[in-house]
Amino acid sequence: MSRARLILVRHGQSVYNQKNIFTGWTDVDLSQQGKEEAKKVGLLLKKNSIYPDICFTSWLKRAIHTAQIALKELAWEHIDSLRSYKLNERHYGDWQGRDKDEVKKEYGAENFLAVRRGYDVAPPPLHVNDKRCVANDKKYTHIDKNLLPLHESLKDTKKRVLEYYKEQIVPQLQEQKTVLISAHGNSLRALAMELEKISKTDIASFEIPTGEIIVYTFDSDMRIIEKNVLIG
């Protein structure tokens, strides 16, 4: 009997990850290490005979390229790949593009931790005229500006991720498909929080390393019956 499976893959290391910089919605690419991590994702999927029926990614190229590299390694590039900004990383507001250690020093360890690992505390927002605002990015021209964040908490991120998950991804799972999502540390943490019923307190210590694979298997009532973590 076939079972619905959901594969969560955090993108490989980005050039900002490599430099210890807050990324958020900044559209930076994979580092060389990140490309190698993406290849390992494909090799791990092949080793475990996991071949997705459909792929979902965010609009950010580090997630898109991770999926493309992994599927190429799997020799499985023919499947449909759908993308949505709702799977984007959490928006880090005015912290985007800044060194994490410098931000921690400026705001203090307690405030830094509350924002970075907490559930409902957002970083300082971007000013509406800041050149980093995604409203200035032509990719988002056709999106209602009221939906484009200036900053986000994990709670905010979870809201948009779950909207997309329920609208677009659950119907695929209900057809007993194997679904791959290539996305980001916080968008995937938000989804895992819902799927595993992780508390607001415990989510602070829940981490998905770059290049790690989580596989959930569901029964016919969309209840998780198995979770496997694949690590290269």
Long-range contacts (C-beta under 8 A, 24 or more apart in sequence): 2-176, 3-176, 3-217, 3-218, 3-219, 3-225, 4-173, 4-174, 4-175, 4-176, 4-177, 4-178, 4-179, 4-217, 4-218, 4-222, 5-50, 5-177, 5-178, 5-179, 5-215, 5-216, 5-217, 5-218, 6-169, 6-173, 6-178, 6-179, 6-181, 6-195, 6-215, 6-216, 6-218, 7-45, 7-50, 7-52, 7-178, 7-179, 7-180, 7-181, 7-213, 7-214, 7-215, 8-181, 8-183, 8-188, 8-191, 8-192, 8-208, 8-213, 8-214, 8-215, 8-216, 9-41, 9-66, 9-67, 9-70, 9-180, 9-181, 9-182, 9-183, 9-211, 9-212, 9-213, 10-183, 10-184, 10-185, 10-188, 10-208, 10-209, 10-210, 10-211, 10-212, 11-38, 11-60, 11-62, 11-63, 11-65, 11-66, 11-182, 11-183, 11-184, 11-210, 12-36, 12-37, 12-38, 12-41, 12-62, 12-66, 12-69, 12-210, 12-211, 13-37, 13-210, 13-211, 14-62, 17-210, 19-99, 20-99, 20-100, 20-101, 21-97, 21-98, 21-99, 21-100, 22-92, 22-95, 22-96, 22-97, 22-98, 22-100, 22-103, 23-89, 23-92, 23-96, 24-89, 24-90, 24-91, 24-92, 24-93, 24-95, 24-96, 25-60, 25-88, 25-89, 25-91, 25-92, 25-96, 25-134, 25-149, 26-96, 26-97, 26-132, 27-59, 27-60, 27-61, 27-62, 27-137, 27-139, 28-61, 28-62, 29-61, 29-62, 29-65, 30-62, 30-65, 30-66, 34-62, 34-66, 34-210, 34-211, 35-65, 35-69, 37-66, 37-210, 37-211, 37-232, 38-65, 38-66, 38-67, 38-69, 38-70, 38-73, 38-211, 39-69, 39-70, 39-73, 40-211, 40-232, 41-66, 41-69, 41-70, 41-73, 41-211, 41-213, 41-232, 42-69, 42-70, 42-71, 42-72, 42-73, 42-74, 43-73, 43-232, 44-213, 44-230, 44-231, 44-232, 45-70, 45-74, 45-213, 45-230, 46-73, 46-74, 48-215, 48-230, 50-178, 50-215, 51-76, 51-178, 52-76, 52-79, 52-177, 52-178, 52-179, 52-180, 53-79, 53-172, 53-177, 53-178, 53-179, 54-79, 54-80, 54-81, 54-82, 54-172, 54-177, 54-179, 54-180, 55-79, 55-80, 55-81, 55-82, 55-179, 55-180, 55-181, 55-182, 56-81, 56-82, 56-83, 56-84, 56-87, 56-168, 56-169, 56-179, 56-180, 56-181, 56-182, 56-183, 57-81, 57-82, 57-83, 57-87, 57-181, 57-182, 57-183, 58-83, 58-84, 58-85, 58-86, 58-87, 58-88, 58-89, 58-182, 58-183, 58-184, 58-187, 59-83, 59-84, 59-85, 59-87, 59-88, 59-139, 60-88, 60-89, 60-184, 62-184, 63-87, 63-182, 63-183, 63-184, 64-182, 66-182, 67-180, 67-182, 70-182, 82-168, 84-164, 84-168, 85-139, 85-140, 85-143, 86-160, 86-161, 86-163, 86-164, 87-161, 87-164, 87-181, 87-183, 87-184, 87-187, 88-183, 88-184, 88-187, 89-157, 89-183, 89-184, 89-185, 89-186, 89-187, 90-152, 90-153, 90-154, 90-156, 90-157, 90-184, 90-186, 90-187, 90-190, 91-134, 91-149, 91-150, 91-151, 91-152, 91-156, 91-157, 92-123, 92-151, 92-152, 93-122, 93-123, 93-124, 93-125, 93-126, 93-149, 93-150, 93-151, 93-152, 94-123, 94-124, 94-125, 94-126, 94-127, 94-130, 94-151, 95-123, 95-124, 96-126, 96-132, 97-132, 115-153, 117-204, 117-205, 118-153, 118-154, 118-204, 119-153, 119-154, 119-155, 119-200, 119-203, 119-204, 120-153, 120-154, 120-155, 120-200, 121-153, 122-151, 122-152, 122-153, 122-156, 123-151, 124-151, 125-150, 125-151, 126-150, 126-151, 154-186, 154-189, 154-190, 154-193, 154-203, 157-186, 157-187, 157-190, 158-190, 158-191, 158-193, 158-194, 161-187, 161-190, 161-191, 162-190, 162-191, 162-194, 165-191, 165-194, 170-222, 173-218, 173-222, 174-222, 185-210, 188-214, 195-224, 196-224, 196-227
